[in-house]
Amino acid sequence: MGMKLVSKIKDIIKAYWLFFLPHHLFSRFTYIITRTKHPFTEFLIKTYIKLFKVNMNECEIKSTKDYKTFCDFFTRKLKNGIHKIDKGENVIVSSCDGKILEFGDIKDNSILQVKGKSTTIDELLDHDKTLKDLYKNGSFVTIYLSPKDYHRVHMPLMGKLFKTIHIPGRLFSVALHAVRIIDKLYSRNERLVCSFKHKKINFSVIFIAAINVSSIEVKWKGEVSPPLPKKTISTNYSKKKIEIDIGDELGMFKSGSTVILLFDENVKLLDSLKKGKSVRVGNQIGTHIL
């Protein structure tokens, strides 16, 4: 049996048990446990740090004793200067710390999930008519936030918020084994689409929820998920003045997941981007032509 086949079988075993798991009940349990101060809080934090090799030297709060809950630790802030925001002319930067899973041009109105699997923009955006054609000839970057990573999300470019879409769905894992096996994973999972405009440039920052993502928060509204939506919630912000500068915090995951960045045709990604490459908030990933 070839190594590739063995690897695929392992991925299938790790991915398909997720279909039988009560995703939202499981994540709701995580929500409660991670926000509760209990005798095991510090033990859980220390175990997590050791297991995932978290670099506490970068954190504003280094001592595990000073975190009231596991959630406080998970959404920890980093020291000033850890993230160096590239504010050069026409620069587009990474929104988060993580690993680039896929990137490239949007072809046939679709983005690549992994080789052999894709997701259409229409499905990803829940067939929203306002956003439908904005990214037709654009580009995308998918960044996976691993358990050890910083889980706050920042702006890739200065922009004015004009719309959000909160889309209900499953909470499949977004680890690589699941991404390789589960078709249209990103458009099946619960997600929050935050769409912005900078001059004539349109871009969206998409928070993909996953198992154990007990909530997503954004700066202008607070907690978005939970509660679990029963239908898509679309909010128009075009008449409100919500402007966020490049590199400034946009929101956070209160457990690990994935961010997808969508850009229109006015943005060009760097030729130096590579799959599997680690990026940090503020690293340049592209340029815009306006």
C-alpha positions as CSV (number, residue, x, y, z in Angstrom):
1,M,0.0,0.0,0.0
2,G,1.5,3.4,-1.1
3,M,2.3,6.1,1.5
4,K,-0.2,8.5,-0.2
5,L,-3.0,6.0,0.1
6,V,-2.1,5.3,3.8
7,S,-2.1,9.0,4.5
8,K,-5.5,9.5,2.8
9,I,-7.0,6.6,4.8
10,K,-5.8,8.3,8.0
11,D,-7.2,11.6,6.9
12,I,-10.6,9.9,6.2
13,I,-10.7,8.3,9.6
14,K,-9.8,11.6,11.4
15,A,-12.3,13.6,9.3
16,Y,-15.4,11.5,9.0
17,W,-16.0,10.9,12.7
18,L,-16.8,14.6,12.8
19,F,-20.1,14.0,10.8
20,F,-21.5,12.1,13.9
21,L,-20.4,14.6,16.5
22,P,-23.0,17.1,17.8
23,H,-20.9,20.1,16.8
24,H,-22.8,22.9,18.4
25,L,-23.5,21.1,21.6
26,F,-19.8,20.2,21.9
27,S,-18.8,23.8,21.2
28,R,-21.4,25.1,23.6
29,F,-19.8,23.0,26.3
30,T,-16.4,24.4,25.4
31,Y,-17.9,27.9,25.6
32,I,-19.0,27.3,29.2
33,I,-15.8,25.6,30.4
34,T,-13.4,28.1,28.9
35,R,-15.2,31.1,30.4
36,T,-15.5,29.6,33.9
37,K,-12.9,30.2,36.7
38,H,-12.4,26.8,38.3
39,P,-9.6,24.9,40.1
40,F,-8.3,23.4,36.9
41,T,-7.9,26.6,35.0
42,E,-4.2,27.1,35.5
43,F,-3.5,23.4,35.0
44,L,-5.3,23.5,31.6
45,I,-3.4,26.6,30.5
46,K,0.0,25.1,31.5
47,T,-0.9,21.8,29.8
48,Y,-2.0,23.7,26.6
49,I,1.2,25.8,26.6
50,K,3.4,22.7,26.9
51,L,1.4,20.6,24.4
52,F,1.3,23.2,21.7
53,K,4.6,25.0,22.5
54,V,3.0,28.5,23.0
55,N,5.6,31.3,23.2
56,M,4.6,33.1,26.4
57,N,7.6,35.5,26.1
58,E,5.7,37.4,23.4
59,C,2.6,37.9,25.6
60,E,1.6,41.0,27.5
61,I,0.8,38.7,30.5
62,K,3.4,36.0,30.9
63,S,2.2,34.4,34.2
64,T,-0.4,31.7,33.9
65,K,-1.7,32.7,37.3
66,D,-2.8,36.1,36.0
67,Y,-5.4,34.7,33.5
68,K,-8.8,34.4,35.1
69,T,-10.2,31.9,32.6
70,F,-8.9,29.7,29.8
71,C,-10.6,32.0,27.3
72,D,-8.6,35.0,28.7
73,F,-5.4,33.1,28.0
74,F,-6.6,31.9,24.5
75,T,-7.3,35.5,23.4
76,R,-4.1,36.8,25.0
77,K,-2.6,40.0,23.6
78,L,1.0,40.2,22.5
79,K,3.5,42.9,23.5
80,N,3.8,46.1,21.5
81,G,6.4,45.6,18.7
82,I,5.9,41.8,18.3
83,H,3.7,42.6,15.2
84,K,5.5,45.0,12.8
85,I,2.9,46.4,10.5
86,D,4.2,47.1,7.0
87,K,2.7,50.4,6.1
88,G,4.6,50.9,2.8
89,E,2.8,52.4,-0.1
90,N,0.0,50.3,-1.6
91,V,0.8,47.4,0.8
92,I,-1.6,44.6,1.7
93,V,-0.7,42.7,4.9
94,S,-1.6,39.4,6.6
95,S,-4.7,39.6,8.9
96,C,-3.5,37.0,11.4
97,D,-0.7,34.7,12.6
98,G,-0.9,31.4,10.9
99,K,0.0,29.2,8.0
100,I,-1.0,29.9,4.4
101,L,-3.0,26.9,3.3
102,E,-3.9,28.1,-0.2
103,F,-3.8,31.4,-2.2
104,G,-4.1,32.6,-5.8
105,D,-6.5,33.9,-8.4
106,I,-10.2,33.4,-8.1
107,K,-11.0,31.2,-11.1
108,D,-14.4,30.3,-12.4
109,N,-15.8,32.2,-9.4
110,S,-14.2,29.7,-7.1
111,I,-11.3,29.4,-4.6
112,L,-9.2,26.4,-4.1
113,Q,-9.7,24.5,-0.8
114,V,-7.0,22.0,-1.5
115,K,-5.8,20.4,-4.7
116,G,-8.9,18.8,-6.3
117,K,-11.4,20.6,-4.1
118,S,-12.8,24.0,-4.5
119,T,-15.6,26.3,-3.1
120,T,-17.5,28.8,-5.1
121,I,-17.6,32.4,-4.0
122,D,-21.4,32.3,-4.2
123,E,-21.5,29.4,-1.8
124,L,-19.0,31.0,0.5
125,L,-20.9,34.2,0.7
126,D,-24.3,32.5,0.9
127,H,-25.3,33.8,-2.6
128,D,-25.3,37.4,-1.4
129,K,-26.4,39.6,-4.4
130,T,-24.4,42.7,-3.2
131,L,-21.1,40.8,-3.1
132,K,-21.7,38.3,-5.9
133,D,-19.7,39.9,-8.6
134,L,-17.1,41.9,-6.6
135,Y,-14.5,39.2,-6.6
136,K,-15.0,37.7,-10.1
137,N,-11.4,38.5,-11.2
138,G,-9.9,38.8,-7.8
139,S,-7.6,36.8,-5.5
140,F,-7.8,35.0,-2.2
141,V,-5.6,33.9,0.7
142,T,-6.6,31.2,3.2
143,I,-4.7,31.2,6.6
144,Y,-5.0,28.5,9.2
145,L,-4.6,29.5,12.8
146,S,-3.1,26.6,14.7
147,P,-3.7,26.0,18.5
148,K,-0.4,27.7,19.4
149,D,-1.1,30.9,17.4
150,Y,-2.4,34.3,18.4
151,H,-6.1,34.4,17.7
152,R,-6.9,38.0,17.1
153,V,-7.6,39.1,13.6
154,H,-6.4,42.4,12.1
155,M,-7.1,44.5,9.0
156,P,-5.1,43.7,5.8
157,L,-5.8,47.2,4.5
158,M,-7.5,50.3,5.8
159,G,-11.2,50.0,5.1
160,K,-14.7,51.2,5.8
161,L,-17.1,48.4,6.8
162,F,-20.1,48.3,4.6
163,K,-21.6,44.8,5.3
164,T,-21.5,41.7,7.5
165,I,-23.1,38.3,6.8
166,H,-23.4,35.8,9.6
167,I,-24.1,32.4,8.0
168,P,-25.2,29.3,10.0
169,G,-23.6,26.0,9.4
170,R,-21.7,23.0,10.7
171,L,-18.6,23.2,12.8
172,F,-16.2,20.8,11.1
173,S,-12.6,20.9,12.1
174,V,-10.5,23.1,9.8
175,A,-7.3,21.1,10.5
176,L,-5.6,20.0,7.3
177,H,-6.8,16.4,7.4
178,A,-10.5,17.7,7.4
179,V,-9.8,20.3,4.7
180,R,-8.3,17.6,2.4
181,I,-11.2,15.2,2.8
182,I,-14.5,17.2,3.4
183,D,-15.9,18.7,0.2
184,K,-16.8,22.4,0.4
185,L,-15.9,22.6,4.0
186,Y,-15.6,26.3,4.2
187,S,-19.0,26.9,2.7
188,R,-20.6,24.3,5.0
189,N,-19.2,25.7,8.3
190,E,-20.7,28.6,10.2
191,R,-18.9,31.8,9.2
192,L,-18.9,35.6,9.5
193,V,-18.1,37.7,6.4
194,C,-16.9,41.2,7.1
195,S,-16.8,43.3,3.9
196,F,-14.9,46.6,3.5
197,K,-14.1,49.2,0.9
198,H,-10.9,51.2,0.5
199,K,-11.2,53.8,-2.2
200,K,-12.3,51.6,-5.1
201,I,-11.0,48.4,-3.6
202,N,-13.4,45.8,-2.2
203,F,-12.2,43.1,0.2
204,S,-13.7,40.7,2.7
205,V,-12.3,39.1,5.9
206,I,-14.1,35.8,6.5
207,F,-14.0,34.2,9.9
208,I,-14.5,30.4,9.4
209,A,-15.9,28.8,12.6
210,A,-14.9,25.3,13.6
211,I,-15.3,22.7,16.3
212,N,-14.6,24.2,19.7
213,V,-14.8,27.8,18.3
214,S,-17.0,28.8,21.1
215,S,-17.5,32.4,19.8
216,I,-16.4,35.0,17.3
217,E,-16.2,38.6,18.3
218,V,-15.8,41.8,16.3
219,K,-14.8,45.3,17.5
220,W,-18.0,47.2,16.5
221,K,-20.6,44.7,17.9
222,G,-19.0,42.3,20.4
223,E,-19.9,38.6,20.4
224,V,-21.5,37.5,17.1
225,S,-21.5,33.7,17.6
226,P,-23.1,32.2,19.7
227,P,-26.1,32.5,19.7
228,L,-26.4,30.0,16.9
229,P,-28.3,31.7,14.0
230,K,-31.2,29.7,12.4
231,K,-30.9,31.7,9.2
232,T,-28.4,34.0,7.5
233,I,-28.2,37.4,9.2
234,S,-27.1,40.2,6.8
235,T,-26.3,43.7,8.3
236,N,-25.8,46.8,6.2
237,Y,-23.2,49.2,7.7
238,S,-22.8,51.5,4.7
239,K,-24.5,54.5,6.5
240,K,-22.3,54.1,9.6
241,K,-18.8,55.4,9.8
242,I,-16.9,52.3,10.9
243,E,-13.3,52.7,9.6
244,I,-10.4,50.6,10.7
245,D,-6.7,51.2,9.8
246,I,-4.4,48.7,8.3
247,G,-3.0,46.4,11.1
248,D,-5.6,47.4,13.6
249,E,-7.6,44.7,15.4
250,L,-10.8,43.7,13.8
251,G,-12.0,40.8,15.9
252,M,-11.0,37.5,17.4
253,F,-11.7,33.8,17.6
254,K,-12.3,32.4,21.1
255,S,-10.8,29.1,19.9
256,G,-8.8,28.2,16.7
257,S,-9.9,28.4,13.2
258,T,-9.3,29.8,9.7
259,V,-9.4,33.2,8.0
260,I,-10.1,33.7,4.3
261,L,-9.2,37.0,2.7
262,L,-11.0,37.9,-0.6
263,F,-9.7,40.8,-2.7
264,D,-11.1,42.3,-5.9
265,E,-9.1,42.7,-9.2
266,N,-7.3,45.8,-7.8
267,V,-5.0,43.7,-5.6
268,K,-2.0,41.6,-6.7
269,L,-0.6,39.0,-4.3
270,L,3.1,38.7,-3.9
271,D,4.9,36.2,-6.1
272,S,6.9,35.1,-3.0
273,L,3.8,33.7,-1.2
274,K,4.1,29.9,-0.7
275,K,1.7,27.2,0.6
276,G,2.7,26.1,4.1
277,K,4.5,29.4,4.7
278,S,4.0,30.9,8.2
279,V,2.9,34.6,8.3
280,R,2.3,37.0,11.0
281,V,0.0,40.0,11.4
282,G,1.5,42.9,9.4
283,N,3.6,40.9,7.0
284,Q,3.2,42.0,3.4
285,I,1.2,39.5,1.3
286,G,0.3,41.8,-1.7
287,T,-0.1,45.2,-3.2
288,H,-2.9,47.3,-4.6
289,I,-2.9,49.4,-7.7
290,L,-4.9,52.4,-6.4
